[in-house]
Amino acid sequence: QVQLVESGGGLVQAGGSLRLSCAASGRSFSRYRMGWFRQAPGKERDFVAAISWSGGNTYYADSVKGRFTISRDNAKNTVYLQMNSLKPEDTAVYYCAADGRVGNFPYALSTGPYDYWGQGTQVTVSS
């Protein structure tokens, strides 16, 4: 069982930055690939970024590539999402999720393969 708690959301002007954190409970955090998703009002939950068990490999949605950076600290059981050059269209609730599949699978870009989810943190970007 893994519990995830996001923090760091807020209101920021376009062009600004925010750093989201996702703290995980449990001793097996390093066994999970981690992902960030976001959901705007009335829309589906969309993939944002994912990171490998060790943190040495990452993957991004095209919409955030070059602006967002995902990282993790396994000693602190925490995954981060650094968001720079924010745009109004980045406004959403951001969720972190844990993918516990064993094996060399491609990164999961849909919500189905993720086993655990946080409660989400609101990010609002004003124009």
QUIWO-V174287 format. One record per residue. N is the residue number from 1. RES is the residue in one letter. SS is DSSP state (2 for helix, 1 for strand, 0 for the rest). PSI is psi in whole degrees, -180 to 180 (none if undefined). BURIAL is b if it has 16 or more other ideal C-beta (glycine too) atoms within 10 Angstrom, else e. Layout:
n = {N,N}
res = {RES,RES}
ss = {SS,SS}
psi = {PSI,PSI}
burial = {BURIAL,BURIAL}
This chain:
n = {1,2,3,4,5,6,7,8,9,10,11,12,13,14,15,16,17,18,19,20,21,22,23,24,25,26,27,28,29,30,31,32,33,34,35,36,37,38,39,40,41,42,43,44,45,46,47,48,49,50,51,52,53,54,55,56,57,58,59,60,61,62,63,64,65,66,67,68,69,70,71,72,73,74,75,76,77,78,79,80,81,82,83,84,85,86,87,88,89,90,91,92,93,94,95,96,97,98,99,100,101,102,103,104,105,106,107,108,109,110,111,112,113,114,115,116,117,118,119,120,121,122,123,124,125,126,127}
res = {Q,V,Q,L,V,E,S,G,G,G,L,V,Q,A,G,G,S,L,R,L,S,C,A,A,S,G,R,S,F,S,R,Y,R,M,G,W,F,R,Q,A,P,G,K,E,R,D,F,V,A,A,I,S,W,S,G,G,N,T,Y,Y,A,D,S,V,K,G,R,F,T,I,S,R,D,N,A,K,N,T,V,Y,L,Q,M,N,S,L,K,P,E,D,T,A,V,Y,Y,C,A,A,D,G,R,V,G,N,F,P,Y,A,L,S,T,G,P,Y,D,Y,W,G,Q,G,T,Q,V,T,V,S,S}
ss = {0,0,0,1,1,1,1,0,0,1,1,1,1,0,0,0,0,1,1,1,1,1,1,1,0,0,0,0,2,2,2,0,1,1,1,1,1,1,1,0,0,0,0,0,1,1,1,1,1,1,1,0,0,0,0,0,0,1,1,1,0,0,0,0,0,0,0,1,1,1,1,1,1,0,0,0,0,1,1,1,1,1,1,0,0,0,0,2,2,2,0,1,1,1,1,1,1,1,1,0,0,0,0,0,0,0,0,0,0,0,0,0,0,0,0,1,1,0,0,0,1,1,1,1,1,1,0}
psi = {133,131,136,135,116,154,168,-4,172,-167,130,151,155,137,-11,-175,152,153,115,146,151,109,131,142,167,159,-4,24,-41,-9,-6,131,145,149,157,135,166,153,117,158,130,7,168,164,121,146,141,-54,158,158,146,175,-44,-16,1,-9,136,163,141,150,149,-33,-19,-5,132,-13,-34,149,125,141,169,153,101,-26,-27,3,45,141,145,157,105,122,116,164,49,146,157,-33,-5,-6,125,172,128,132,141,156,153,129,111,13,141,130,173,65,153,158,138,118,-3,168,-23,-49,-11,132,-34,146,148,-179,-13,155,134,131,124,124,118,149,none}
burial = {e,b,e,b,e,b,e,b,b,e,e,b,e,e,e,e,e,b,e,b,b,b,b,b,e,e,e,e,b,e,e,b,b,b,b,b,b,b,e,e,e,e,e,e,b,b,b,b,b,b,b,e,e,e,e,e,e,e,b,b,b,e,e,b,e,e,e,b,b,b,e,b,e,e,e,e,b,b,b,b,b,e,b,e,e,b,e,e,e,b,b,b,b,b,b,b,b,b,b,e,e,e,e,e,e,e,b,b,e,e,b,e,b,b,e,b,b,b,e,b,b,e,b,e,b,e,e}
